[in-house]
Amino acid sequence: MSITANKFVSVSYDLNVGEGDERELMEQATPESPLKFIFGLGSMLPAFEDRLNGLAAGDTFRFSLLPDDAYGEYIEENVLELPKNVFEVDGIFDGEFVREDSIVPMMDSDGQPRNGIVLEVKDDVVLMDFNHPLAGETLHFDGKVLDVREATAKEIAELTEPAAHCGCGHCDCDDNGCGGEDCGGSRKEGCC
């Protein structure tokens, strides 16, 4: 069976970034803990799916995705200083959650969920990077297709229901992100 729309796909791979001898292993999906997804539902990078289209179980793959086909170029304007009071809970700064290198789920001015990486916590501001961690990187994939089968209706529904949108499991999520009753209207670690 070949990889086509609505097929359940399982792959193992090594993902490296960088060029030549400077490549660094960023992620690994092993046969014991593979990447599983339903092809064509938009949960993967379109260029990643394009490279897998038509492959079958047992096929190997090796390809690179340039930043324009992956997570875009690194944009300096996506590094912002935000007032520290934005991160207060009941008037107290949440220093346990908002610390250097932590990923903080937020919303942009259009109400869209955005994850930011804390670069630095200063006296009055928090320096946040809203670029994807792999922005500006060429992604080098080397892997193998482990399984291709028909996806069940339940599997498709799980990936298309609103709660699957962010997958946080902590709250009632919708197209606008988190903030439902279970979260008490606030953001929690792991929420979109």
HELIX and SHEET records of a PDB file:
HELIX    1   1 GLY A   20  GLU A   22  5                                   3    
HELIX    2   2 PRO A   46  LEU A   52  1                                   7    
HELIX    3   3 PRO A   67  ASP A   69  5                                   3    
HELIX    4   4 GLU A   76  ASN A   78  5                                   3    
HELIX    5   5 LYS A   84  PHE A   87  5                                   4    
HELIX    6   6 ALA A  153  THR A  160  1                                   8    
HELIX    7   7 PRO A  162  CYS A  166  1                                   5    
HELIX    8   8 GLU A  181  CYS A  183  5                                   3    
SHEET    1   A 3 GLU A  24  ALA A  29  0                                        
SHEET    2   A 3 LYS A   7  VAL A  17 -1                                        
SHEET    3   A 3 LEU A  35  ILE A  38 -1                                        
SHEET    1   B 4 GLU A  24  ALA A  29  0                                        
SHEET    2   B 4 LYS A   7  VAL A  17 -1                                        
SHEET    3   B 4 LEU A 139  GLU A 150 -1                                        
SHEET    4   B 4 THR A  60  LEU A  65 -1                                        
SHEET    1   C 4 VAL A  79  PRO A  83  0                                        
SHEET    2   C 4 VAL A 125  ASP A 129 -1                                        
SHEET    3   C 4 PRO A 113  VAL A 121 -1                                        
SHEET    4   C 4 ILE A 103  MET A 107 -1                                        
SHEET    1   D 2 GLU A  88  VAL A  89  0                                        
SHEET    2   D 2 ILE A  92  PHE A  93 -1                                        
END                                                                             
